[in-house]
């Protein structure tokens, strides 16, 4: 095997480690991937609601709100 190929294999293995760790941990704890996705979706929605409320609050106070 060439050094280039080994480097590519190690790099791709390192990139795959976080998702594999999350799935492995969730399975070991009795959580399915559906539970994890649902929990992350709820967190994301709460963050989006908080951001929107913050922007509305700034707009109500007359401060500049940039359109993102």
C-alpha positions, 0 to 999 in steps of 0.5 A: 500500500502506498503512503498516500492510500494509507493517509486517505484511509486514516483520514476518512476513518477519523471523519467517520468516528463521530457519527459512529460514536454517536450511533454506538453510544445511543444503541448501548443506552437503549436510544434508537437513532429516531430518539436522537433525531427527535431530541436534536430536532426539538433542541433545534426548534427551541433555538430557532424560537429563541432567536426569533423572539430575540429578533422581535424583542430588538425590533420592538425596542427600535434597534436595528435587526439585520435580515439574514 
